[in-house]
Amino acid sequence: MAPPQPDPAMQARIEADFHPVDLALSGPNESLAFCGKHKLEKCPDCDVDFSSLNRMSKILHANPNLRCPPPGNVVQQKLSQAVTTTKDEGNNLYKNGKHKEALARYNMAASIAIQRPPWENNAVLREELSTVVSNRSAALFELGDFIGALVDAETVISIRRNWSKGHFRKAKALVGLGQIEEAKEAVALGLSFEPNNQELNGYMTDLVNLTKTRAEAKAKKSVEKAESVTSD
């Protein structure tokens, strides 16, 4: 039986947006795509990005019995358990003051979390990854890496903007960097999402008191300096 002929109008619409791409295949069974000219997975010169396609290809290639992706509401429980177990190991180390060892476990948990297949519900990835990265920010803060702690806090906010913990972590990191006013702004943004959050409200009080204490100390120092000049 002859195959059905495509609808001419639909075919015209497809061809109107079609742009041929010079493609090169490599990897196991030539399952990975790269730009033909530079052999790059992501090539700005050729204006192509095959990273998502290749990620899907790797998953399907590593799971030959997976004939097609399952529904998005199906979650890999083993993967979630691995993330939770590794994160909890980090939490226990953190509570015992072993921040460097905790950091290593959080790094591992984050690496596991981002392995979630692209067809699964993104909300699962956002929740797991944001929690792990938030805890990693806390570990970096305790290790004195305030810039690293700030970067992780910003990552948490980009993933879950309305979650108070990311704004709290950002404020803590900014205080570590000596940026008190910026820290107050971070807390204020977090409170715009959760006005009754006790952690944020308590930290805002601490920041206001810290600002007041520093101002008083600065004023006292100025007075002492002026008195010293007068006595001379």
PyMOL commands that set and color helices and strands:
alter all, ss='L'
color gray80, all
select helices_A, chain A and resi 8-16+28-30+51-62+77-95+99-113+122-142+146-159+164-176+180-193+198-231
alter helices_A, ss='H'
color red, helices_A
select strands_A, chain A and resi 23-26+32-35+42-43+48-49
alter strands_A, ss='S'
color yellow, strands_A
deselect
rebuild
show_as cartoon
